[in-house]
Amino acid sequence: MGKTTSIGHFGVALAEEGYDVLLIDLAGKQGDLAKLFGIVDEIDPEDWPNISTVFQPEWERVVEQLGDDAIDQLIHETAEGVDLIPAHQGLDSLDIELESKYSGPNKYNRLDEFITEFISGRYDVVLIDLPGMANNITYNGVWAAQHVLTPVEAGSFEADQARALQYDLQKLSDGYDRDVSLEMIIPNKIDMRTKLARRYLEQYEDEFGDALAPEPVPMSQDIRNATENGQTIFALEEPSGTAKKAIDAYRSNARALVERV
């Protein structure tokens, strides 16, 4: 549904507003956020420490040994004003490790503790790209973020996914007394020329109300072209008409997100 593309573009839109933005990629070893910002060649699969390290019991000892260098080694700068902690292959086995090493809420609060202690003082905004499945890594990301964004295309299957996500977040909130909300549903890849898209937008507005983003992100080939070239559409020198509308939508939705949270 465009999770990574949305996170990347929201990050750049917020950086344009003057916020210090950090993106954290938890979505597996494919490292799509690093590809989106054209820095994938800078990422060494043997890097240590890496994002999976912060979930481990020995993370405290790593910080004691390396100090601020431990944090600095995790973070990569991009050319578009946002910083990134990229995904790492160590995430692939992390779900099982969290299940075996921790119990109850301790399985889910590892990332939150890391961000609170080591990241919050450095950045105004932290955006987390989550795996596309419900597991302990995903729950760590949701627990830390508390405010969840999801892009949704115009279709019944996509609407069902949004409803399921809303239900899962409510279960997490009720089960662990953690205030987690579906803060923004972002209509994505919307072709307003079609009656079907307009009908689904009306349905989303009726069903999700205030959670709906103020502006749908239109379908634009420029988005695909830009991301394949390692940049967002904000970096295009000559964006198409649909790309300009998408940029305006990301900016408007990013401002709305700040107001909501």
C-alpha positions as CSV (number, residue, x, y, z in Angstrom):
1,M,0.0,0.0,0.0
2,G,3.0,2.4,-0.3
3,K,4.2,2.4,3.3
4,T,7.8,3.2,2.6
5,T,7.1,5.8,-0.1
6,S,4.6,7.5,2.3
7,I,7.0,7.6,5.2
8,G,9.8,9.0,3.1
9,H,7.7,11.7,1.6
10,F,6.2,12.7,4.9
11,G,9.7,12.9,6.3
12,V,10.9,15.3,3.6
13,A,7.7,17.4,3.9
14,L,8.2,17.8,7.6
15,A,11.9,18.6,7.1
16,E,10.8,21.4,4.8
17,E,8.7,22.7,7.7
18,G,11.9,23.1,9.7
19,Y,11.7,19.9,11.8
20,D,14.7,17.7,12.5
21,V,13.4,14.3,11.2
22,L,14.7,10.8,11.7
23,L,13.4,7.8,9.8
24,I,13.8,4.3,11.2
25,D,13.4,1.3,8.9
26,L,12.2,-1.8,10.6
27,A,10.9,-3.4,7.4
28,G,13.5,-6.1,6.9
29,K,16.8,-6.6,5.2
30,Q,15.6,-5.2,1.8
31,G,16.4,-1.7,3.1
32,D,13.8,0.1,1.0
33,L,14.2,3.5,2.7
34,A,17.9,3.4,2.0
35,K,17.0,2.7,-1.7
36,L,14.4,5.5,-1.7
37,F,17.0,8.0,-0.6
38,G,19.8,6.7,-2.8
39,I,22.1,5.7,0.0
40,V,21.8,1.9,-0.1
41,D,25.4,1.6,-1.3
42,E,26.6,3.2,1.9
43,I,25.0,0.5,4.0
44,D,27.4,-2.4,4.9
45,P,25.5,-5.6,5.9
46,E,28.3,-6.1,8.4
47,D,27.7,-2.8,10.1
48,W,27.7,-3.0,13.9
49,P,26.0,-1.7,15.9
50,N,22.8,-1.6,13.7
51,I,19.1,-1.2,14.3
52,S,18.7,-4.8,15.5
53,T,21.4,-4.2,18.1
54,V,19.2,-1.7,20.0
55,F,16.6,-4.4,20.8
56,Q,19.2,-6.6,22.5
57,P,20.0,-6.8,26.2
58,E,23.6,-5.9,25.5
59,W,22.8,-2.6,24.0
60,E,23.5,-0.8,27.3
61,R,27.0,-2.3,27.3
62,V,27.5,-1.1,23.7
63,V,26.7,2.4,24.7
64,E,28.9,2.2,27.7
65,Q,31.8,1.2,25.5
66,L,31.2,3.5,22.5
67,G,29.3,6.4,24.0
68,D,27.7,8.7,21.5
69,D,29.6,7.0,18.7
70,A,27.1,4.1,19.1
71,I,24.2,6.3,18.1
72,D,26.2,8.1,15.4
73,Q,27.1,4.9,13.8
74,L,23.4,4.0,13.4
75,I,22.4,7.2,11.7
76,H,23.0,8.0,8.0
77,E,22.4,11.4,6.4
78,T,20.4,11.8,3.2
79,A,20.5,14.5,0.6
80,E,16.9,15.5,1.3
81,G,17.1,16.9,4.8
82,V,16.2,13.8,6.7
83,D,18.4,11.3,8.6
84,L,17.9,7.5,8.5
85,I,18.6,4.5,10.6
86,P,18.4,1.8,7.9
87,A,17.1,-1.7,8.1
88,H,19.5,-4.5,8.7
89,Q,19.5,-8.3,8.1
90,G,19.6,-8.8,11.8
91,L,15.9,-7.8,11.9
92,D,15.0,-11.1,10.2
93,S,15.7,-13.2,13.3
94,L,14.7,-10.5,15.8
95,D,11.1,-11.5,16.1
96,I,12.1,-15.0,17.5
97,E,14.7,-13.4,19.8
98,L,12.3,-11.0,21.3
99,E,9.8,-13.8,21.9
100,S,12.5,-15.9,23.7
101,K,14.2,-13.2,25.7
102,Y,11.3,-11.1,27.0
103,S,7.8,-11.5,28.2
104,G,4.7,-9.3,28.4
105,P,5.2,-5.6,27.6
106,N,9.0,-6.0,27.7
107,K,8.7,-7.6,24.3
108,Y,7.2,-4.5,22.9
109,N,8.9,-1.6,24.6
110,R,12.5,-2.1,23.5
111,L,12.4,0.4,20.7
112,D,10.5,2.9,22.8
113,E,13.2,2.8,25.5
114,F,15.9,3.4,22.8
115,I,14.1,6.3,21.3
116,T,13.2,7.9,24.6
117,E,16.8,7.7,26.0
118,F,18.9,8.2,22.9
119,I,16.9,9.8,20.1
120,S,14.3,12.2,21.5
121,G,16.8,14.9,22.4
122,R,18.3,14.9,18.9
123,Y,15.2,15.0,16.7
124,D,11.8,16.7,16.6
125,V,10.1,13.9,14.6
126,V,10.7,10.2,14.4
127,L,8.9,8.2,11.7
128,I,9.1,4.4,11.7
129,D,8.6,2.2,8.6
130,L,7.1,-1.1,9.9
131,P,7.1,-4.6,8.5
132,G,4.1,-5.7,6.6
133,M,3.1,-8.3,9.1
134,A,2.0,-8.4,12.7
135,N,5.0,-9.5,14.8
136,N,7.1,-8.4,17.8
137,I,9.1,-6.0,15.6
138,T,5.9,-4.4,14.4
139,Y,4.5,-4.1,17.9
140,N,7.7,-2.5,19.0
141,G,7.3,0.1,16.3
142,V,3.6,0.8,17.1
143,W,4.3,0.9,20.9
144,A,7.1,3.5,20.3
145,A,5.2,5.6,17.8
146,Q,1.7,5.4,19.4
147,H,0.4,7.5,16.4
148,V,0.0,5.3,13.4
149,L,-0.3,6.3,9.7
150,T,-1.4,4.1,6.9
151,P,-1.7,4.7,3.2
152,V,-4.8,3.0,1.6
153,E,-5.7,2.7,-2.0
154,A,-9.2,2.9,-3.4
155,G,-10.6,-0.6,-3.1
156,S,-12.6,-3.0,-0.9
157,F,-9.5,-5.1,0.0
158,E,-7.6,-2.0,1.1
159,A,-10.5,-0.8,3.2
160,D,-10.6,-4.2,4.9
161,Q,-6.9,-3.8,5.7
162,A,-7.5,-0.4,7.3
163,R,-10.3,-1.8,9.4
164,A,-8.2,-4.7,10.5
165,L,-5.4,-2.4,11.5
166,Q,-7.7,-0.3,13.5
167,Y,-9.0,-3.4,15.3
168,D,-5.5,-4.7,16.0
169,L,-4.4,-1.3,17.4
170,Q,-7.4,-1.2,19.7
171,K,-6.6,-4.7,21.0
172,L,-3.0,-3.6,21.7
173,S,-4.3,-0.6,23.6
174,D,-6.8,-2.5,25.6
175,G,-4.5,-5.5,26.3
176,Y,-1.5,-3.4,27.6
177,D,-3.0,-0.1,28.7
178,R,-1.0,1.7,26.0
179,D,-2.6,4.6,24.2
180,V,-2.2,3.7,20.5
181,S,-4.3,5.3,17.7
182,L,-4.8,5.1,14.0
183,E,-3.9,8.8,13.6
184,M,-4.1,9.2,9.8
185,I,-5.4,7.1,6.9
186,I,-3.9,8.5,3.7
187,P,-5.8,7.8,0.4
188,N,-2.9,6.9,-1.9
189,K,-2.6,6.5,-5.7
190,I,-6.0,8.0,-6.2
191,D,-7.2,8.8,-9.7
192,M,-9.9,11.4,-9.1
193,R,-11.0,11.1,-12.7
194,T,-12.7,7.8,-11.9
195,K,-16.1,7.4,-10.2
196,L,-14.8,4.4,-8.3
197,A,-12.1,6.4,-6.6
198,R,-14.5,9.1,-5.6
199,R,-16.9,6.6,-4.3
200,Y,-14.3,5.0,-2.1
201,L,-13.1,8.4,-0.8
202,E,-16.7,9.1,0.3
203,Q,-16.8,5.7,2.0
204,Y,-13.5,6.3,3.8
205,E,-14.7,9.7,4.9
206,D,-18.0,8.3,6.3
207,E,-16.3,5.3,8.0
208,F,-13.0,6.8,9.3
209,G,-14.0,10.5,9.8
210,D,-11.3,12.6,11.4
211,A,-8.7,9.9,10.9
212,L,-8.8,10.5,7.1
213,A,-6.0,12.7,5.7
214,P,-7.1,16.1,4.4
215,E,-5.7,15.5,0.9
216,P,-5.6,12.3,-1.2
217,V,-2.2,11.6,-2.8
218,P,-2.8,11.3,-6.6
219,M,-1.4,8.6,-8.8
220,S,1.7,9.8,-10.5
221,Q,4.3,8.0,-12.6
222,D,6.8,10.5,-11.4
223,I,6.6,9.0,-7.9
224,R,7.7,5.6,-9.2
225,N,10.3,7.1,-11.4
226,A,11.8,9.2,-8.7
227,T,11.9,6.4,-6.1
228,E,13.6,4.1,-8.6
229,N,16.3,6.8,-9.1
230,G,16.9,7.1,-5.3
231,Q,15.0,10.3,-4.5
232,T,11.5,11.6,-3.6
233,I,9.4,13.7,-5.9
234,F,10.5,16.7,-3.8
235,A,13.9,16.4,-5.4
236,L,12.6,16.5,-9.0
237,E,13.7,19.5,-11.0
238,E,10.7,19.4,-13.3
239,P,7.9,17.5,-11.6
240,S,4.8,16.7,-13.7
241,G,1.4,18.1,-12.9
242,T,0.4,15.1,-11.0
243,A,3.7,15.1,-9.1
244,K,3.1,18.7,-8.1
245,K,-0.4,17.8,-6.8
246,A,1.2,14.9,-4.8
247,I,3.8,17.2,-3.3
248,D,1.1,19.6,-2.2
249,A,-0.9,16.7,-0.7
250,Y,2.1,15.4,1.2
251,R,2.8,18.9,2.6
252,S,-0.8,19.4,3.6
253,N,-1.1,16.0,5.2
254,A,2.2,16.5,7.1
255,R,1.0,19.8,8.5
256,A,-2.2,18.1,9.6
257,L,-0.3,15.3,11.2
258,V,1.7,17.8,13.3
259,E,-1.6,19.4,14.4
260,R,-3.1,16.1,15.4
261,V,-0.2,14.8,17.5
